Amino acid sequence: MLQPARRKYRKEHKGLLKIPLFRGFTALSAWPVEDDNYLYGVLCLLSLKSREFDAAEEALLEITGRELAGVIRNSRIYTEAKKRI
């Protein structure tokens, strides 16, 4: 499930809401799109209503981030293999 080390960063996301791109949003949850070797990006879930994201939503973000990382990795492997042919 969720690792405690990641949960401690939840409050640090609050500062991201001050970025102009996120203006108007009042809640944010961000999770890395990563596999065992690379960080490909960050998956952000934003809400216009002030709320807390529950454990199920955070677990879904974590799983989705891992799956996206797998898709990106496989795409890169396929592209590299195609260049060699």
C-alpha positions as CSV (number, residue, x, y, z in Angstrom):
1,M,0.0,0.0,0.0
2,L,1.2,3.6,0.6
3,Q,4.6,4.1,2.0
4,P,4.8,6.4,5.1
5,A,7.8,8.2,3.6
6,R,5.7,9.5,0.7
7,R,2.8,10.6,3.0
8,K,5.0,13.0,4.8
9,Y,5.3,15.1,1.7
10,R,1.6,15.8,1.4
11,K,1.8,19.2,3.1
12,E,4.6,20.3,0.8
13,H,2.1,20.1,-2.1
14,K,0.1,23.0,-0.7
15,G,2.8,25.4,-1.9
16,L,2.2,24.2,-5.5
17,L,-1.3,25.7,-5.4
18,K,0.4,29.2,-5.5
19,I,1.8,28.6,-9.0
20,P,-0.3,30.5,-11.6
21,L,-1.0,27.3,-13.5
22,F,-2.9,25.9,-10.5
23,R,-4.8,29.2,-9.7
24,G,-8.4,28.5,-8.6
25,F,-7.7,25.0,-7.3
26,T,-7.9,24.4,-3.6
27,A,-6.8,20.8,-3.2
28,L,-3.9,19.0,-4.8
29,S,-2.4,15.5,-4.6
30,A,0.8,14.7,-6.6
31,W,2.4,11.4,-7.2
32,P,5.5,10.4,-9.1
33,V,5.3,8.6,-12.4
34,E,8.3,6.4,-11.8
35,D,9.6,2.8,-12.1
36,D,12.6,1.3,-10.4
37,N,15.1,3.2,-12.5
38,Y,13.6,6.5,-13.7
39,L,11.3,9.4,-12.7
40,Y,9.3,10.2,-15.8
41,G,7.1,13.0,-14.4
42,V,4.5,13.8,-11.8
43,L,0.8,12.9,-11.8
44,C,-1.4,15.7,-10.2
45,L,-5.0,15.4,-9.1
46,L,-6.6,18.8,-8.5
47,S,-9.9,19.8,-7.1
48,L,-11.8,23.1,-7.1
49,K,-13.4,22.2,-3.8
50,S,-11.4,22.2,-0.6
51,R,-11.1,18.5,0.4
52,E,-8.7,15.8,1.6
53,F,-8.0,12.9,-0.8
54,D,-8.6,9.6,0.9
55,A,-6.3,6.6,1.0
56,A,-8.2,4.9,-1.9
57,E,-7.7,7.9,-4.2
58,E,-4.0,8.1,-3.2
59,A,-3.5,4.4,-3.8
60,L,-5.2,4.8,-7.2
61,L,-2.7,7.6,-8.0
62,E,0.2,5.5,-7.0
63,I,-0.9,2.5,-9.1
64,T,-1.7,4.8,-12.1
65,G,1.8,6.4,-11.8
66,R,3.5,3.0,-11.9
67,E,1.4,1.9,-14.8
68,L,2.1,5.1,-16.8
69,A,5.8,4.6,-16.1
70,G,5.6,1.1,-17.5
71,V,3.8,2.4,-20.7
72,I,6.5,5.1,-21.2
73,R,9.3,2.6,-20.6
74,N,7.9,0.1,-23.0
75,S,7.3,2.8,-25.6
76,R,10.9,3.9,-25.4
77,I,12.2,0.3,-25.6
78,Y,10.0,-0.2,-28.7
79,T,11.2,3.0,-30.3
80,E,14.8,2.2,-29.7
81,A,14.4,-1.4,-31.1
82,K,12.6,0.0,-34.2
83,K,15.6,2.4,-34.8
84,R,18.0,-0.6,-34.9
85,I,16.0,-2.4,-37.6
